[in-house]
Amino acid sequence: MTTGGAPRAGAAGRLPAPALPADLPADPSAALSPPLSAPLPTPLPTPLSAALLAALLVALFATGCGASGRDGASGTGPPAASPSAPPSGSPSTASPAELCTRIVAHWSREVLDSTAYGDYQSMGLSNGQYEILRTVVDAARAVRKSQGADVADELIDREAGRGCADRYRSGGPTEGPWQ
């Protein structure tokens, strides 16, 4: 037994449907859009649009059917590279010592302008590269005080190069002694 409130489920407990207006058409989609009095005109191609379409199709077919590859075979190999352009996906040709010099010199200049050293891992340095950085920055700070910023900048390049050359003289992580 229910004590009022919400109607029960089932046929007896359903709410009556709202009354529809009498002037509503039998097809509801007819009420949403007005009838079209005439079909929409289709634009006729102009000589300019026809010429543009023809040029587009010629260009499309010419690029799709042209010779490609080193031997001129159609679509059978990778595209030929121009002889003067370097390969786009070539690996770096810099030696580990050169890469070390670049990154140590970069971070040495950054650290020289601040009072604290950052975390060597956040700089992308190994422990050995970080030791080189600390030595370079200490020397550059002393030189900057006595001889100026330009001389300190030259010292950074020279000492980073010397330290990295010594570090990588005997090899890298997979070759020779690595510490």
C-alpha positions as CSV (number, residue, x, y, z in Angstrom):
1,M,0.0,0.0,0.0
2,T,1.3,3.4,-0.9
3,T,0.7,6.6,1.0
4,G,0.6,9.0,-1.9
5,G,3.4,11.0,-3.5
6,A,5.0,9.5,-6.7
7,P,2.9,7.5,-9.1
8,R,3.5,3.8,-9.3
9,A,5.0,2.0,-12.3
10,G,2.6,0.2,-14.6
11,A,-0.4,1.3,-16.8
12,A,-2.4,2.5,-13.9
13,G,0.4,4.8,-12.6
14,R,1.3,6.5,-15.9
15,L,0.9,10.2,-16.3
16,P,-1.3,11.4,-19.1
17,A,0.5,12.5,-22.3
18,P,0.5,16.2,-23.1
19,A,-2.2,17.3,-25.6
20,L,-0.9,18.1,-29.1
21,P,-2.2,21.1,-30.9
22,A,-4.9,20.4,-33.5
23,D,-3.2,22.3,-36.3
24,L,0.0,20.1,-36.3
25,P,0.5,18.3,-39.7
26,A,0.7,14.5,-39.8
27,D,4.3,14.7,-41.0
28,P,6.4,16.6,-38.4
29,S,9.3,17.2,-40.8
30,A,7.0,19.3,-43.0
31,A,6.5,21.8,-40.1
32,L,10.2,22.3,-39.7
33,S,11.2,23.3,-43.2
34,P,9.3,25.6,-45.6
35,P,8.5,24.0,-48.9
36,L,10.9,24.9,-51.7
37,S,9.3,26.7,-54.5
38,A,12.0,25.9,-57.1
39,P,15.1,23.8,-57.1
40,L,18.4,25.6,-56.3
41,P,20.3,26.7,-59.4
42,T,23.6,24.9,-60.1
43,P,26.4,27.2,-61.2
44,L,27.7,26.6,-64.7
45,P,31.4,26.2,-65.0
46,T,33.2,29.3,-66.3
47,P,36.1,29.1,-68.6
48,L,38.4,30.1,-65.8
49,S,37.2,27.5,-63.4
50,A,37.4,24.8,-66.1
51,A,41.0,25.8,-66.9
52,L,41.9,25.7,-63.2
53,L,40.3,22.3,-62.8
54,A,42.2,21.0,-65.9
55,A,45.5,22.4,-64.6
56,L,44.9,20.8,-61.2
57,L,44.2,17.4,-62.7
58,V,47.3,17.6,-65.0
59,A,49.5,18.5,-62.0
60,L,48.0,15.7,-60.0
61,F,48.6,13.1,-62.6
62,A,52.1,14.4,-63.5
63,T,53.3,14.2,-60.0
64,G,51.7,10.8,-59.4
65,C,53.0,9.2,-62.5
66,G,56.5,10.7,-62.8
67,A,59.8,8.8,-62.5
68,S,61.0,8.5,-59.0
69,G,63.9,6.7,-57.3
70,R,67.6,6.7,-58.1
71,D,67.3,4.5,-61.2
72,G,64.4,6.3,-62.8
73,A,62.0,3.4,-62.3
74,S,58.5,4.6,-61.7
75,G,57.5,4.3,-58.0
76,T,59.9,1.5,-57.2
77,G,62.3,3.1,-54.8
78,P,63.0,6.0,-52.5
79,P,63.0,9.5,-54.0
80,A,66.3,10.6,-55.3
81,A,68.1,13.2,-53.2
82,S,69.8,16.1,-54.7
83,P,73.6,15.7,-54.7
84,S,74.3,19.0,-53.0
85,A,71.7,18.6,-50.2
86,P,72.8,16.7,-47.1
87,P,70.6,13.8,-46.0
88,S,67.8,15.0,-43.8
89,G,67.9,12.1,-41.3
90,S,71.6,11.8,-41.0
91,P,73.1,11.1,-37.6
92,S,75.3,13.7,-36.0
93,T,78.9,13.6,-37.1
94,A,80.2,15.4,-33.9
95,S,82.5,13.3,-31.8
96,P,81.6,12.7,-28.1
97,A,84.3,15.2,-27.1
98,E,82.8,17.9,-29.3
99,L,79.3,17.3,-27.9
100,C,80.7,17.4,-24.4
101,T,82.4,20.7,-25.2
102,R,79.2,22.2,-26.5
103,I,77.0,21.2,-23.6
104,V,79.6,22.0,-20.9
105,A,80.3,25.4,-22.5
106,H,76.6,26.2,-22.7
107,W,75.8,25.3,-19.1
108,S,79.0,27.0,-17.9
109,R,77.8,30.3,-19.3
110,E,74.4,29.7,-17.7
111,V,75.9,28.8,-14.3
112,L,78.4,31.7,-14.5
113,D,75.6,34.2,-14.3
114,S,74.0,32.6,-11.3
115,T,75.3,31.9,-7.8
116,A,74.3,28.3,-7.5
117,Y,74.9,25.1,-9.6
118,G,72.0,23.2,-10.8
119,D,71.5,19.4,-10.8
120,Y,73.8,17.8,-13.4
121,Q,71.1,15.4,-14.5
122,S,68.6,18.2,-15.2
123,M,71.3,19.7,-17.4
124,G,71.8,16.5,-19.3
125,L,75.3,16.0,-18.1
126,S,77.1,13.0,-16.8
127,N,78.9,13.1,-13.5
128,G,82.3,13.5,-15.4
129,Q,80.9,16.3,-17.5
130,Y,79.6,18.0,-14.4
131,E,83.1,17.9,-12.8
132,I,84.4,19.6,-15.9
133,L,81.7,22.2,-15.7
134,R,82.5,23.0,-12.1
135,T,86.2,23.4,-12.9
136,V,85.4,25.6,-15.9
137,V,83.0,27.8,-14.0
138,D,85.3,28.3,-11.0
139,A,88.1,29.4,-13.4
140,A,85.8,31.6,-15.4
141,R,84.5,33.5,-12.3
142,A,88.0,34.3,-11.2
143,V,88.9,35.5,-14.7
144,R,85.7,37.5,-15.1
145,K,86.5,39.5,-11.9
146,S,90.0,40.3,-12.9
147,Q,89.9,40.5,-16.7
148,G,86.3,40.9,-17.8
149,A,83.4,38.9,-19.4
150,D,85.0,38.6,-22.8
151,V,88.1,36.9,-21.5
152,A,86.0,34.6,-19.3
153,D,83.9,33.6,-22.3
154,E,87.0,32.6,-24.2
155,L,88.3,30.7,-21.2
156,I,85.0,28.7,-21.0
157,D,85.4,27.5,-24.6
158,R,89.0,26.7,-24.2
159,E,88.8,24.9,-20.8
160,A,85.6,23.0,-21.7
161,G,87.3,21.8,-24.9
162,R,90.4,20.8,-23.0
163,G,88.5,19.0,-20.2
164,C,86.2,17.1,-22.6
165,A,89.1,16.1,-24.9
166,D,90.9,14.6,-21.9
167,R,87.7,12.9,-20.7
168,Y,87.0,11.3,-24.1
169,R,90.6,10.6,-25.2
170,S,90.4,7.0,-24.2
171,G,86.9,6.2,-25.5
172,G,83.3,6.5,-24.7
173,P,80.8,4.5,-22.6
174,T,81.1,1.4,-24.9
175,E,84.7,1.7,-25.9
176,G,87.8,1.9,-23.8
177,P,88.0,2.8,-20.1
178,W,84.9,4.7,-19.0
179,Q,84.5,6.2,-15.6
